[in-house]
Amino acid sequence: MNLWGQFLLLSDAAQLAVFGGGFWVLAGFCGLMERRRNKGRNLARLERVGFMPWTTLFVLFAVIGGGMLAMSLPVVLGNL
C-alpha cells in the first residue's frame, strides 16, 4: 500500500496530528531563516532580495500547528 493510502486510512485526529506536526516543521524553518537573516554580516545584501516576514510566518505556523496538535491529542493518546 502506498503512503497516501495509509494516510487516508488514519483517523481524523491522526491526520490532524500529522498536519499539525507539518506546520511545526514549517515554523521551525521560518525561525531558522529569521535567525539566519539577523545574524547576517551584510544586511544590505540580504534586504536587496526583498522582504519576507519570517517572524510573522513563524508565529502563524506555530499557533496553527499547536492548535491542531492540541485538538488531536486526546484521541491520539487514548489509542495508546
Secondary structure, 3 states (H helix, E strand, C coil): CCHHHHHHHCCHHHHHHHHHHHHHHHHHHHHHHHHHHHCCCCHHHHHHCCCCCHHHHHHHHHHHHHHHHHHHHHHHHHCC
